[in-house]
């Protein structure tokens, strides 16, 4: 039996000596797999035609539908369009309540932050799980769904301002509360509105899931807090399920 190989797509091979069985192995080399620019579901169709050489005659064909599930876990990210690659800073936007403009005795605030969730799989995951925590957890006098900023690193009530964190659920398009250090699961990813974006470190546009965080500070008396600059940190963690 004679022939040529390995063969590339759109190639042909000749087999002689009247073989009654011919085996062909099709594979993608590691070098070719490394050329995928982004994760996702990649599809192709392989067509193999069998012909008699002399006299020339069509004998049969064989088609294969190929699906490759490519995950780019190293590029999973929570992208914040307003900040790009810079470290985000969120102002809680504390303002006097209506009716307190005279002596400004009460403050409250609301702020939002847009984000896009990229799973490294072009939004083909079944679920996203988000977990949020601040720099302190489990304070005895703080509710589990509250997060905090602090004055001079002190954690007592007069040096602490608490806020609530909510996420705009891409599935329901409604805000839901995120509790400190508790998982929030977003389901039915394939059914939510998606967005094509360019993300840092990725050469081609990818599909991510748009969402938004809302920071709400309940009203409090200004006199109950010590004067100073209040700051804090918030960490978000994203995990996905294929």
Secondary structure, 3 states (H helix, E strand, C coil): CCCCCCCCCCCCCCCCCCCCCCCCCCCCCHHHHCCCCCCEEEEEEEEEEEEECCCCEEEEEEEEEEEEEECCHHHCEEECCCCCCCCCCCCCCEEECCCCCCCCCEEEEEEEEEEEEECCCCCCCCEEEEEEEECCCCCCCCCCCEEEEEECCECCHHHEEEEEEEEECCCCCCEEEECCCCEEEEECHHHCCEEEECCCCCCCCEEEEEEEEEEEEEEEEHHHCCCCCEECCEEEEEEEEC
